[in-house]
């Protein structure tokens, strides 16, 4: 079933049926942070400016940079894929709201294997990314791929060199699968990668390294992976099914999530739906509950309200997964705290 039939159609129909007007504003707004939503925020900004004349500029510098810049008050909003904890939000007076969802994919460059033809489970993926499994014909990989002609080829790990929410989600998933991974590598925006790893800036940097180096495995968000026609690993989910990442699998993983928690950041990893993509995540904006400029705070709320009601189709076309209609209403309600 097409994803819009399940989570987006109601929002889009409402936006089409009722004219969504935004009062012309003098204030332009700026944001910075996660590279994962860069494409969709840029697309939304272009469409918003065409509709309203108002400008929004967003720089993809990584989730860690986005959190630092909003705390330093050098931007009007920060972007992060790694949700900020409740106590930290309260301590500095920040509001956190999800905007779109996606998945972190495991991508590869293994000669002789097309997308989805090589299978891994969570434990084996954790072994690879902590440097314990170093050849593609390792028995641990062979057991999951009976009959496959696995090459005697060294594995190179491609990872983010910058502080990254994509790394945060991916390493937290692997840490759930393996205590050894948590011990040796860790889980967070930056971690201790093994010696057979090479860093790249942003999701595009990781994608480029995977594409140019044979034997490489890496992780990028689903939108960048689709845009670059990358080859996916099929990953075993919690219900025992090998899943190739796609937008519907991300939507299925999020279907039962409780976004009513403080900060609207439920754990979407390793969900039990039979079709769930195991490494599903949302991306978030951060803004001050009480800002120095009333005009900029209003402009920020208007932009994301407009985007959530009018930009769902744009998000899907770029490889993202729209928020469920009920979560859009929750996000709009939460943004009313931004004043």
C-alpha positions in Angstrom: 0.0 0.0 0.0 1.3 3.4 -0.9 2.5 5.3 2.2 0.3 8.2 1.6 -2.7 6.0 2.0 -1.7 5.2 5.5 -0.2 8.3 7.0 -0.2 11.3 4.7 -3.4 11.5 2.8 -5.5 13.0 5.6 -3.0 15.8 6.1 -2.6 16.6 2.5 -6.3 16.5 1.8 -6.9 18.9 4.7 -4.3 21.3 3.4 -5.8 21.2 -0.1 -9.4 21.5 1.1 -8.8 24.5 3.4 -6.6 27.4 2.3 -3.6 27.7 4.7 -2.7 31.3 4.9 0.4 32.8 6.4 0.6 36.5 7.2 3.4 38.2 5.5 6.3 38.6 7.9 9.3 40.9 7.9 11.6 38.5 9.7 13.7 36.0 7.9 14.8 32.9 9.9 17.9 30.8 10.0 18.5 27.2 11.2 21.4 24.8 11.3 22.0 21.2 12.3 21.3 17.7 11.1 22.2 16.9 7.5 19.5 14.2 7.3 16.6 16.7 6.8 18.6 19.2 4.8 17.0 18.3 1.4 13.5 18.5 2.7 14.0 21.7 4.7 15.5 23.3 1.7 12.6 22.2 -0.5 10.1 23.4 2.1 11.8 26.8 2.3 11.7 27.2 -1.5 8.0 26.4 -1.6 7.2 28.5 1.5 9.0 31.5 0.0 7.1 31.2 -3.3 3.8 31.0 -1.3 4.5 33.7 1.3 7.6 35.7 0.3 9.3 34.8 3.6 12.8 33.4 3.7 14.2 30.5 5.6 17.8 29.4 5.4 19.0 26.1 6.8 22.6 24.8 6.9 23.4 21.1 7.3 26.3 21.0 9.8 25.4 17.8 11.8 23.2 17.3 14.8 25.9 18.2 17.3 26.5 21.5 15.6 22.7 22.2 15.5 22.4 21.7 19.3 25.4 23.8 20.0 24.2 26.7 17.7 20.7 26.9 19.2 22.2 26.8 22.7 24.5 29.6 21.7 21.5 31.5 20.2 23.3 32.0 16.8 20.4 30.5 14.9 16.6 30.7 15.3 16.2 26.9 15.3 18.4 23.9 15.5 18.0 20.6 13.8 18.9 17.3 15.4 18.3 13.6 14.7 19.5 12.8 18.2 16.7 14.0 20.5 17.7 16.1 23.4 16.8 14.6 26.8 13.8 16.0 28.8 15.9 17.4 31.6 18.2 19.3 29.2 15.2 20.8 27.3 13.8 22.0 30.6 17.1 23.3 31.8 17.6 25.7 28.9 14.0 26.4 28.0 13.9 24.6 24.6 10.9 23.1 22.7 11.6 20.0 20.6 9.3 19.0 17.8 9.5 16.2 15.2 9.2 17.2 11.5 9.7 14.1 9.4 10.7 10.4 9.8 13.3 8.3 8.0 15.5 5.3 8.4 19.2 4.8 8.8 20.2 2.2 6.1 23.2 -0.1 5.9 24.8 0.3 2.5 27.5 -1.7 0.8 30.0 -1.9 -2.1 30.5 -5.7 -2.4 31.3 -7.0 -5.9 28.8 -9.5 -7.2 26.0 -8.4 -4.9 23.0 -6.2 -5.9 20.9 -4.3 -3.5 19.1 -6.5 -1.0 20.9 -9.7 -2.0 23.3 -9.8 1.0 21.7 -10.4 4.4 22.8 -9.5 7.9 21.3 -9.7 11.4 21.8 -7.2 14.1 24.5 -9.2 16.0 26.6 -9.7 12.8 26.2 -6.1 11.8 27.4 -5.1 15.2 30.4 -7.5 14.9 31.3 -5.9 11.5 31.1 -2.3 12.8 33.1 -3.0 15.9 35.9 -4.5 13.8 35.5 -8.1 15.0 34.3 -9.4 11.5 36.9 -8.2 9.0 36.3 -10.2 5.8 33.2 -10.6 3.6 33.5 -14.4 3.6 33.6 -14.6 7.4 31.6 -17.6 8.7 29.2 -15.3 10.5 28.2 -13.7 7.2 28.2 -17.0 5.3 25.7 -18.5 7.8 23.2 -15.8 6.9 23.8 -16.2 3.2 23.9 -19.9 2.4 25.1 -20.7 -1.2 26.3 -17.1 -1.8 29.7 -16.6 -3.3 31.1 -14.2 -0.7 34.5 -12.6 -1.8 37.7 -13.0 0.2 37.7 -9.2 0.5 38.6 -7.0 3.5 35.8 -5.0 5.0 36.2 -1.2 5.3 33.8 0.7 7.5 32.5 4.1 6.3 31.3 6.4 9.1 30.5 10.0 9.9 33.5 12.1 10.9 31.2 14.9 12.3 28.9 14.7 15.4 25.9 13.1 13.9 22.3 12.1 14.8 22.5 9.5 12.1 25.5 8.0 14.1 23.5 8.4 17.3 20.5 6.3 15.9 22.7 3.7 14.2 25.1 3.1 17.2 22.2 2.9 19.6 20.6 0.2 17.5 23.9 -1.8 17.3 24.4 -1.3 21.0 21.0 -2.9 21.6 22.2 -5.9 19.6 25.6 -6.4 21.2 27.0 -5.6 24.6 30.5 -5.9 23.0 29.7 -3.1 20.5 28.5 -0.9 23.4 31.7 -1.6 25.3 34.2 -1.3 22.4 32.6 1.4 20.2 29.9 3.1 22.3 26.6 4.8 21.4 26.3 8.5 20.7 26.8 11.3 18.2 30.5 10.4 18.0 32.0 7.0 19.0 35.3 5.0 18.9 35.3 3.4 15.5 37.8 0.5 14.9 41.0 0.8 12.8 39.5 -0.4 9.6 37.2 2.6 9.4 37.2 5.8 7.3 35.3 9.0 8.1 33.3 11.2 5.8 31.6 14.5 6.5 27.8 14.3 6.5 25.7 11.6 5.0 27.0 12.6 1.5 30.6 12.0 2.7 29.8 8.5 3.9 27.9 7.7 0.7 30.8 8.9 -1.4 33.3 6.6 0.5 31.0 3.6 0.1 30.6 4.1 -3.6 34.3 4.6 -4.4 35.9 1.9 -2.1 35.3 -1.8 -2.9 34.5 -3.9 0.2 33.1 -0.9 2.1 30.0 -1.0 4.3 28.5 2.2 5.8 25.3 3.8 7.1 23.4 6.7 5.6 19.8 7.9 5.9 17.3 6.4 3.5 16.8 9.7 1.5 20.6 10.0 0.7 20.8 6.3 -0.1 17.9 6.5 -2.5 19.2 9.7 -4.1 22.6 8.0 -4.8 21.1 4.7 -5.9 23.1 2.8 -3.3 23.0 -0.9 -2.6 21.2 -1.9 0.6 21.9 -4.6 3.1 18.8 -6.7 3.9 18.6 -6.5 7.7 16.8 -9.0 10.0 14.2 -7.2 12.1 12.9 -8.1 15.6 10.1 -10.3 14.2 12.6 -12.4 12.2 12.0 -11.0 8.7 14.8 -9.7 6.4 13.8 -6.2 5.4 15.2 -4.0 2.6 14.7 -0.4 3.8 11.8 1.5 2.2 9.4 4.2 3.2 6.6 1.9 4.1 8.8 -0.2 6.4 9.7 3.1 8.2 6.1 4.0 8.5 5.2 0.5 9.9 8.0 0.9 12.5 6.5 4.2 13.7 2.9 3.1 13.6 2.5 2.2 17.2 4.9 4.8 18.7 3.8 7.1 21.5 4.7 10.7 20.5 3.0 12.0 23.6 6.2 11.7 25.7 8.0 14.9 26.7 10.1 16.2 23.8 8.0 14.1 21.4 10.8 11.6 21.0 9.7 7.9 21.4 12.2 5.1 20.8 11.6 3.9 17.2 14.4 1.4 17.1 13.9 -2.3 16.7 10.1 -2.3 16.6 8.0 -5.5 16.5 5.9 -4.9 13.4 6.6 -7.8 10.9 7.5 -5.2 8.2 9.3 -2.7 10.5 12.7 -1.3 9.4 14.8 -1.8 12.5 16.7 1.5 12.4 13.8 4.0 12.2 14.2 7.5 13.5 12.6 10.9 13.4 14.3 14.3 13.0 13.6 17.3 15.2 13.7 21.0 15.5 14.8 22.9 18.6 13.7 26.4 19.4 13.5 28.5 22.5 10.2 28.6 24.3 10.7 32.3 24.9 12.8 34.0 22.2 14.4 37.4 21.9 12.4 38.3 18.8 8.7 37.8 18.8 8.6 38.3 15.0 11.2 35.5 14.4 9.5 33.1 16.8 6.2 33.6 15.0 8.0 33.2 11.6 9.5 29.9 12.8 6.1 28.5 13.9 4.4 29.7 10.7 7.1 28.1 8.5 6.9 24.6 10.2 3.1 24.7 10.5 2.9 25.6 6.8 5.4 22.9 5.9 3.7 20.1 8.0 0.4 20.9 6.3 1.6 21.6 2.8 4.9 19.8 2.4 4.1 16.1 3.0 4.1 15.1 -0.6 7.4 17.0 -1.1 8.9 15.1 1.8 7.8 11.7 0.4 9.2 12.4 -3.0 12.6 13.1 -1.5 12.6 9.8 0.4 11.4 10.9 3.8 8.3 9.6 5.6 5.6 12.1 6.6 4.5 12.2 10.2 1.1 10.6 10.9 -1.7 13.1 10.8 -2.3 12.8 14.5 1.3 13.5 15.2 1.2 16.6 13.0 -1.6 18.0 15.2 0.5 17.2 18.3 3.5 19.0 16.8 1.4 22.1 16.0 0.1 22.1 19.5 3.6 21.8 20.9 4.9 24.7 18.7 2.4 27.0 20.3 4.8 27.1 23.3 7.3 28.9 21.0 6.6 32.6 21.7 
